[in-house]
Amino acid sequence: MSKSSRFEFVQDKKGVKWDLLLYIPTLVALVSIAAQFWFNGEQNITYLLVFMTTMIFLIAFNRIAKTRLMILPSSAIALDVSHKSVRLELRNGEAIDMVKDVRFFSDTAGKSIGLSGLDGEGKKQQQVFHKGQFSSESSFSEAKALLRVFR
């Protein structure tokens, strides 16, 4: 039987602040530019900018609510890593076993990691984990080392 390591996640409040500092000025700028175009009579560009603003808002909301604060039902709250598979426990009580084509990705800054793979039903699963979600920096490093098997 292969040994597995379990990592439970915590909310990444510091990451939320950084995300808000990134997304709020971007959204405000897009809305301001859209308003300028609207009042200058160029509605087609306004519609495009409002669409872009909406998409960026949805991306920001998903990133903050799912990965940073983990309040959505599909948010991962724990990670179990063994040599053959990866198990994700979700907030809604479900568990996902990634058993096939599991791939590990790390960003160049070393502040987040990504996992993708197929679950037991053949559905594609993808998750991103941030350094701040781990209880300590050593547990983040340990998880990264264990997941390198799936590169």
Salt bridges, closest charged atoms under 4 A:
GLU8 OE2 - ARG6 NE 3.27
ASP12 OD2 - ARG68 NH1 2.49
ASP19 OD2 - ARG63 NE 2.96
ASP19 OD2 - ARG68 NE 3.03
ASP80 OD2 - ARG6 NH1 3.96
GLU89 OE2 - ARG6 NH1 2.52
ASP97 OD1 - ARG87 NH1 2.98
GLU121 OE1 - LYS123 NZ 3.50
GLU137 OE2 - LYS131 NZ 3.74
